[in-house]
Amino acid sequence: MQGNSSDGFTFPYVFRLGFDDMDSIYASTEDFKNMKHRDRTRGLHLLEYFVTRCHQIGVACEAWIKKGDPKEVICHEVKRIQPDLLVVGSRGLGPFQRVFVGTVSEFCVKHAECPVVTIKRRPDETPQDPVDD
């Protein structure tokens, strides 16, 4: 891996991934900004879809976008809002990831100050590429 320095920050920009047909891949800081913007846009559309769907079926809900550790932010908002119920999804991390990273849903079950329902996705709903998760 090689790095580049700009404005006093050092960042990697060439990753050697071992593809047979290429030596390396270049990702600029602009590429990372574009990915962050794309992910934020996807998240906003998904959030808008679920809020609209909840309202269509008569379920009261609110949505926010907050910065921080998701499990901490969710539990903080639960304490602030005092909902009747918290529903969280479970991505189905493997045992290695669960031990070292932990999961947001497990943390919320243990720490949220309201009942928590965890929705586990079906195996066929797991993305082929972990990047899409």
Salt bridges, closest charged atoms under 4 A:
ASP23 OD2 - ARG16 NH1 3.14
ASP39 OD1 - ARG38 NH2 3.04
ASP69 OD2 - LYS71 NZ 3.44
GLU77 OE2 - LYS66 NZ 3.66
GLU77 OE1 - ARG80 NH2 2.60
GLU113 OE2 - LYS79 NZ 3.86
ASP124 OD1 - ARG122 NE 3.20
GLU125 OE2 - ARG122 NH2 3.83
ASP133 OD2 - ARG91 NH1 3.79
ASP133 OD1 - ARG121 NH2 2.99
